[in-house]
């Protein structure tokens, strides 16, 4: 199964905000979307468990 199809990372499941991928930097769009997703949680939901173990969520 393709990891990019497992979960929608374009919308926050906590606050339903739209999450954009990080700007182009040589990484794939999916990698940039994951980075944007984690940045959103770090800034807006700093106590969420995804920040302690993202591999369990992504």
N, C-alpha and C positions, 0 to 999 in steps of 0.2 A: 504494500500500500504506500502511496506517495504521501510523505509527511505534510506537504503543503495542502492536501485535501482533507486532512483530519479535523481541522478547526478553523473557524472564521476569525482571523486576527484583525479584521478591519473595523470591528465594533467592540467596545468594551462591554463585557457581560455584567459589570458592576453598575456603571453609570450610563451605558448605552451611547457613549460618545464615539464619534467617528475617529478612527486611528489611521493616519497616513503613514506610508513607509518613509524611512529616512531618505534624504536626498541621494541620488546616484553617487556611488563611491567605489565602483568596481565589484561589489558583491551582487548576488542575485536579488531580484525583487523580493523573493520570499525572505531571504536573510535580512534585508532592510525592513521588511514588514515586522519581523520578529523583534528587531531592535527598536522600532517605533512602539510596538506593543509593550515591551519591557520598560521603555522610557516613560510611557504613559502611566504605568503602574507605579514606577518610582516617584513620579511627580504628583500623581493624584490619589494614589492608594498605597502609601508607603508601608502600611502594616499588613498588606495582603500577603498570604503565604507563597504566592507565585515568586516573590522576590527571594525567598529562602531556597527554593528548589524548583527553578523553572522547567527543568527536564521532566518533572512529574505533571506539568500542566500542558506543555507544548508538544 
